[in-house]
Structures are given as structure tokens and as C-alpha cells.
């Protein structure tokens, strides 16, 4: 099986290539407008942010609009962040963004780092391992997180290295499965969530440890979270659907060969209703704002569900 992010990117890029040129152009224009003078991208605050820079570059890459010029400007910002904060989310955003910049412009951002920088990152990520054999957000976390364990696995895949303590990590994530077939983010939780379930399934796939009962249980769980709006809820008690859960749920169902377990037309209609005419997507009907992260989820949902030529 191809690496997780390679598979995801290829599938979404293929889907977006079927969208009209006007659709792709307005969203690319919106994302480009979020790039700042320092080369980074903004979220809902004006300052550049590594997390949102990662989503912006991913969105432009999916649209085949990550130009060498945009990538070169982003490279300058990424170089400034090589010695930044040590969270799993930041490391993932940085590593993936560096790879996208190199593909688009040929610039190796990491050439400015010490030769042993990948070794240092791998060692630091390994230190995020918790006593329950999962991985936390930062070193010293009291307990592992389903989401951050998945992100650490992605980081090691980007570094071209195996996940340390993989057997323990698999035992950890399987322990987060609940009777409803979904997964929880932290141990004490009893009610499964869409996004922890997507992270758990992703981790099992990365580690080549998926089994049929887990697939079937996840499909059952996710299929019960489609709301009357058409999108997927974050959990069974969430009052409204959201675009993040809709995207991760649809992607996970596609990955476990169960996309027909939800009403795809209704989910597509939900995503389309959140699109702004000027480009960009809102996070849900409840969201008056918009940003490049939700735009990525909107584009991803459209790519997965809209087969219109």
C-alpha cells in the first residue's frame, strides 16, 4: 500500500481535477490571498501560523496551483520555524510543508538545518511516547492521544522511518475502541467520535494492522452520524454537523471500502452549501467565519463525493 499521505493526496487531486476550472481558480485565489509578506499563511488571525501554512500549501497542491513562486516565499517562512515549538502538530505541519515546497520549487528547506536534524526530530518525537504506549501532544504528557499517536506515525512515515514501539501503539489504539465500533480520543471517554475514529483507522492502515471486524464496526459507527443537514457530526451528541467531521468520515469510509454507507449526495450538498462564492469554505452552517483549514476540508469532501465530469 502506498504511504498514507501519498494515497490521500492522489485521491483528492484526482477528484478536484474533475471540477470546473472556475471552481478551482476561485479557491486557489482565496488561498493565495492568505499568504503573508513573511511567506507563511494566516488562519483567522492575521499573523502567519505553521498549522495554517500547512493546510494552505496542501490545498494549493491539490488544486495543482502550488507555484514555484508561492513555494519559494513559503520556504523562507518554514526556515524560520525549524527551531520553533515542539508539538506533534507543528512537526507534522512543518515536515509535510517542507516536502510540498520541495516538490513545487526544488527548494530543500531542510538543507539550512543541521545535518542531524531528522535524527533530532525522530528522537524528540519518540520522547512523546506515554506510559500507556501511545503518544501525547508534547513530551511528558500524562496519557496518550489517539489523534497525536496517528500524527506521530505520519511524521515517522514522512521521515522514512518506522514508528518506534509500534506493537504498543497498536495495543494502545485498539484499547480506544468502544462497543459502538468507533474510537475515543482519551481513555476515560465512553462516547466515540468521528475524528478519533478516522485517526485510529489511519494508524491501523499505516501499520498494516487493519482487520475486518474493525472495518465493519467503524463503518457502522460513522454511518450513524450523518445529520439531517447531510454532513457528519463529530459525535452522536453534537447538535450540528461540521465540515471537518464530514471530510474525515467520508475519507475513512472510502478507505475501508464502505462509501455507500452514507447518503453521499446529501453530504455533497452539505459541503456545497458551505462554499463561499469568493472562494473558501465555512466550517458549518453555524460558522460565520472561514479559513484555509476548512477550505481544505471542503475541497477534500468535494473531491471524494462529486463525480461530475
Secondary structure by P-SEA (a helix, b strand, c coil): cccaaaaaaaaaaaaaaaccaaaaaaaaaaaaaacccccbbbcccccccaaaaaaaaaaaaaaccccaaaaaaaaaaaaaaccccccaaaaaaaaaaaaaaaaacccccccccccaaaaaaaaaaaaccccccccccccccccccaaaaaaaaaaaaaacccccaaaaaaaaaaaacccccccccccccccccaaaaaaaaaaaaaaccccaaaaaaaaaaaaaacccccccccccccccccaaaaaaaaaaaaaaccccccaaaaaaaaaaaaccccbbbccccccccccaaaaaaaaaaaaaccccc
